[in-house]
Amino acid sequence: MLKQVFPYGEKDSPLEGTYLDLNLHKQASAGDVFIYANYITSLDGRIALYDEDLGEYAVPKSIANGRDWRLYQELAGQADIMLTSARYFRQLEKGKAQDLLPVGSGEKYVDIKRWRKKQGLKAQPDVMILSNSLDIPLAALEKVQDRKVIVCTGSTDQAKIGSLEQAGVQVIRVMSSMVETSRDPSASPRGYSLASQFTLSLRVTGKFVRQTLIDLKYRSAYLIAGPEVHATLLKNDCINELFLSTYFALVGGKKISTLLDADLPQAKTLKLLSSYLDTQENQMFQRFQYV
Ligand SMILES: NC(=O)c1ccc[n+]([C@@H]2O[C@H](COP(=O)([O-])OP(=O)(O)OC[C@H]3O[C@@H](n4cnc5c(N)ncnc54)[C@H](OP(=O)(O)O)[C@@H]3O)[C@@H](O)[C@H]2O)c1
């Protein structure tokens, strides 16, 4: 059971259904998209640790658990599209990703699939991948061939773009108007050094992702990538809500990932919307609004 601790005074409730009825796919106002992120973290703020055996960062086994995964699936159930990273697909190809993108198969998630159908949503959310390297293994993409796959990139590598398009992927490149120019204020009176005049940062911005989702008529987008994609969207204030599961364990480690992997101009404040204590596992589920 879950014990609701905020808002106060609610009775205990089963885990199943806790997030499914939030109707996140109906939150966006007309002509907008509702973007929400979800992480599980340890008490010392780790979302991933470097695993020497895997040779990759991975969610610590000591905090990953089926009850959190159920809520992860419920959030996926309400998404038109999932936002993820190329690294996820590189891990997926090597069999090192946490799981195939939801909504998961099997009896456990059949109710979520039924719910999606009833809501008039597609069987599976589409997938948007952020990547500048465009190193996205085609074999891993086959695992999501039942949905539309979009890649947002700053790359101009025609060979890689061509092979992705041949595999049925829609590749959307950042436009120059969206690109930030590197500045070196000390270099010239106009604030640009000779080198930086020609140095365009072609990284995908949060603004670009959000506008692309709106242009493509998506209404709800579920961010399941790690700290870099999270920071990309957060820097442009492009995320509406954060679902955070905190597992009550200290996992330590020096090669770690946290929720964010970037400097922010200032601390970001979040408003708590709900908080549940999981009496069966040693964890808490919280929902925040980015303000
Ligand atoms: N505990 C949790 O809840 C949780 C949730 C999510 C992830 N994780 C873990 O965190 C670790 C990292 O996950 P992740 O790889 O998805 O992390 P990430 O740091 O968000 O993604 C990194 C990759 O995304 C692409 N990327 C990010 N921002 C970009 C931008 N602005 N423009 C273009 N491309 C951009 C780059 O791909 P290219 O290299 O192709 O350019 C980059 O290598 C993994 O071990 C994962 O298991 C944990």
The ligand as an SDF file (V2000), in Angstrom:
LIG
                    3D

 48 52  0  0  0  0  0  0  0  0999 V2000
   17.5770    6.4730  -12.3110 N   0  0  0  0  0  0  0  0  0  0  0  0
   16.8310    6.9230  -13.3070 C   0  0  0  0  0  0  0  0  0  0  0  0
   15.6530    7.1750  -13.1410 O   0  0  0  0  0  0  0  0  0  0  0  0
   17.4380    7.1530  -14.6710 C   0  0  0  0  0  0  0  0  0  0  0  0
   16.6890    7.7600  -15.6700 C   0  0  0  0  0  0  0  0  0  0  0  0
   17.2880    7.9810  -16.9060 C   0  0  0  0  0  0  0  0  0  0  0  0
   18.5930    7.5620  -17.1310 C   0  0  0  0  0  0  0  0  0  0  0  0
   19.2720    6.9630  -16.1290 N   0  0  0  0  0  0  0  0  0  0  0  0
   20.6520    6.5190  -16.3100 C   0  0  0  0  0  0  0  0  0  0  0  0
   21.4680    7.6440  -16.5550 O   0  0  0  0  0  0  0  0  0  0  0  0
   22.5140    7.2610  -17.4210 C   0  0  0  0  0  0  0  0  0  0  0  0
   22.5710    8.2540  -18.5560 C   0  0  0  0  0  0  0  0  0  0  0  0
   21.3760    8.2130  -19.3300 O   0  0  0  0  0  0  0  0  0  0  0  0
   21.2850    8.8250  -20.7730 P   0  0  0  0  0  0  0  0  0  0  0  0
   22.3470    8.2420  -21.6050 O   0  0  0  0  0  0  0  0  0  0  0  0
   19.8940    8.7250  -21.2660 O   0  0  0  0  0  0  0  0  0  0  0  0
   21.7090   10.2940  -20.4310 O   0  0  0  0  0  0  0  0  0  0  0  0
   21.8080   11.7170  -21.0370 P   0  0  0  0  0  0  0  0  0  0  0  0
   22.9550   12.2620  -20.3140 O   0  0  0  0  0  0  0  0  0  0  0  0
   20.5490   12.4690  -20.9170 O   0  0  0  0  0  0  0  0  0  0  0  0
   22.0680   11.4950  -22.5850 O   0  0  0  0  0  0  0  0  0  0  0  0
   23.3420   11.5740  -23.1610 C   0  0  0  0  0  0  0  0  0  0  0  0
   23.2600   11.5200  -24.6780 C   0  0  0  0  0  0  0  0  0  0  0  0
   22.1090   12.1890  -25.1940 O   0  0  0  0  0  0  0  0  0  0  0  0
   22.4240   12.9880  -26.3140 C   0  0  0  0  0  0  0  0  0  0  0  0
   22.1600   14.3900  -25.9580 N   0  0  0  0  0  0  0  0  0  0  0  0
   21.9220   14.8970  -24.7200 C   0  0  0  0  0  0  0  0  0  0  0  0
   21.6600   16.2150  -24.8020 N   0  0  0  0  0  0  0  0  0  0  0  0
   21.7350   16.5360  -26.1110 C   0  0  0  0  0  0  0  0  0  0  0  0
   21.5620   17.7400  -26.8420 C   0  0  0  0  0  0  0  0  0  0  0  0
   21.2590   18.8870  -26.2190 N   0  0  0  0  0  0  0  0  0  0  0  0
   21.7040   17.7150  -28.1820 N   0  0  0  0  0  0  0  0  0  0  0  0
   22.0050   16.5620  -28.8310 C   0  0  0  0  0  0  0  0  0  0  0  0
   22.1830   15.3810  -28.2010 N   0  0  0  0  0  0  0  0  0  0  0  0
   22.0500   15.3760  -26.8550 C   0  0  0  0  0  0  0  0  0  0  0  0
   23.8920   12.7400  -26.6080 C   0  0  0  0  0  0  0  0  0  0  0  0
   23.9100   11.7370  -27.5980 O   0  0  0  0  0  0  0  0  0  0  0  0
   25.1030   11.5950  -28.6770 P   0  0  0  0  0  0  0  0  0  0  0  0
   26.2690   11.1160  -27.8760 O   0  0  0  0  0  0  0  0  0  0  0  0
   24.5830   10.5740  -29.6360 O   0  0  0  0  0  0  0  0  0  0  0  0
   25.3390   12.9280  -29.2940 O   0  0  0  0  0  0  0  0  0  0  0  0
   24.4390   12.2340  -25.2730 C   0  0  0  0  0  0  0  0  0  0  0  0
   25.4900   11.3240  -25.4060 O   0  0  0  0  0  0  0  0  0  0  0  0
   22.2300    5.8410  -17.8800 C   0  0  0  0  0  0  0  0  0  0  0  0
   23.0390    4.9580  -17.1850 O   0  0  0  0  0  0  0  0  0  0  0  0
   20.8000    5.5970  -17.5100 C   0  0  0  0  0  0  0  0  0  0  0  0
   20.5490    4.2630  -17.1360 O   0  0  0  0  0  0  0  0  0  0  0  0
   18.7360    6.7670  -14.9020 C   0  0  0  0  0  0  0  0  0  0  0  0
  1  2  1  0
  2  3  2  0
  2  4  1  0
  4  5  1  0
  4 48  2  0
  5  6  2  0
  6  7  1  0
  7  8  2  0
  8  9  1  0
  8 48  1  0
  9 10  1  0
  9 46  1  0
 10 11  1  0
 11 12  1  0
 11 44  1  0
 12 13  1  0
 13 14  1  0
 14 15  2  0
 14 16  1  0
 14 17  1  0
 17 18  1  0
 18 19  2  0
 18 20  1  0
 18 21  1  0
 21 22  1  0
 22 23  1  0
 23 24  1  0
 23 42  1  0
 24 25  1  0
 25 26  1  0
 25 36  1  0
 26 27  1  0
 26 35  1  0
 27 28  2  0
 28 29  1  0
 29 30  1  0
 29 35  2  0
 30 31  1  0
 30 32  2  0
 32 33  1  0
 33 34  2  0
 34 35  1  0
 36 37  1  0
 36 42  1  0
 37 38  1  0
 38 39  2  0
 38 40  1  0
 38 41  1  0
 42 43  1  0
 44 45  1  0
 44 46  1  0
 46 47  1  0
M  CHG  2   8   1  16  -1
M  END
$$$$
